[in-house]
Amino acid sequence: MWRSFIKSKIFGRIIVQGRYYVTAFILVISIIVPYNKMKVTLINTTDAGGGAPAACMRLLKALVAKQVDAAMVVQEKKTTEPNVRNVTGKWTGRINFLRERLPFIFFYEKNKSVRFAFSPANAGNNISADSEIADADVLHLHWTNSGFQSINNLKNLFALNKPMVWTLHDMWAFTGGCHYSGGCNHFINQCGDCWMLRNPQPDDLSHAGWLRKTSLFAAKNITVVTCSNWLADMARKSSLLKGCNIITIPNPINTHIFAPGNKAAIRKKRGIGVDSKVILFGAANINDRRKGISYLVSALNKLKNDYNPGASIEVVIFGKNKHFDVSTLPFKVHELNIITSENELAEIYSLADVFISPAIEDNLPNMVMEAMSCATPVVAFNTGGIPDLVDHMKNGYLALHKSSEDLAKGLHQMLFSGDAVNMSIEARNKVLANFTNEIVAKRYIDLYQSITTNA
């Protein structure tokens, strides 16, 4: 009986199907196991309080969700995330911050507007012997300024000869010290005569910083990642990163948290007119030179005076605000101050008809992505990495750079064009198609595997 069964077609099918399932099982294991075996250590100054920390934390969570053995080391831990560890003492970080910042303030800065726009990176903490660093298969640098990693400390990390990824959140890696150049192109050849400094000279502090970085990128084990195509273009033009492997991978976002909410219900909850047209503006620090608050004021005044909208318009503002008087705006204003909860942020984006970003320089703004993920169209200047997010007249409006008139036109278009529903749908769809945790994590995992295989 057994012999006849073994010779039967049924037994043959079982064997074929069994081989199929075994092959499939082995394939799945071959995909999953390398993720578990590969240890990735992300390095960022802190884990909350700004665009780079938020982006780095989101990537950490996205990687962990994909079963990657990932951790983050920081100078100052602000969250309760278990995969984040503080690798410097509380006072060590603060002392290093002051060691870097005070000489710049007293001897170098042109004025207060550039106080935190330039980082000499001459003070920091050597973390190259830390266990999270030593045990890592891949070191992934992010934003390391404010006294966390000096240029010499970065050289110590590079000298470990581990496969390295450096995600740039601004221009600092390839300039003499500025985070955004403000239109200056000295980084293309060599920095010096810096407009941010009190006494610009060919051999000033920016030139010294540029010289100190010239040997930093001699290592062959580093891949530079930019969050936007604009920053990649700038990096490729720079003298410091010339010849480096530069690729673009955007920041991720949790589209389950940042999702459309019930607009009417949220407005009632916050005392905002259900039938009003609501304009939203936010920034970590709304007084930051780059965030363009003066263009916002001008655009709102032009919206009122030039377009004379008949509908009720209300403005919602959130973020750190020490100096700006919101009563100078021509519409009713709701000021919400600093918002740290992502769920609360999602509600705020959802209550608005349009989010405005008058930033004159930016990489890939988290807030623009967050607003779009919540199905809120965006009006912004056509600058930096913003065109990677906003498609003109499809999910938002890209205004001419530094044109308050065009910003006002964009606001009027988004609020009164009658195409608000389609704009909202397209805004959400753009994020779902390009920036989800799953999509971005996969791209980084592929990168990690490629550089560890070739190491």
Secondary structure by P-SEA (a helix, b strand, c coil): caaaaaacaaaaaaaaaaaaaaaaaaaaaaaccccccbbbbbbcccccccaaaaaaaaaaaaaaaaccbbbbbccccccccccccccccaaaaaaaaaaaccccccccccccccccccccccbbbbcccccccccccbbbbcccccccccaaaaaaaaacccbbbbbbccccccccccccccccccccccccccccccccccccaaaaaaaaaccccccccbbbbbccaaaaaaaaacccccccbbbbbbbbbccccccccaaaaaaaaaccccccbbbbbbccccccccccaaaaaaaaaaaaaccccccbbbbbbbcccccccccccccbbbbbcccccaaaaaaaaaaccbbbbccccccccaaaaaaaaacbbbbbcccccccccccccccbbbcccccaaaaaaaaaaaccccaaaaaaaaaaaaaaacccaaaaaaaaaaaaaaaaaac
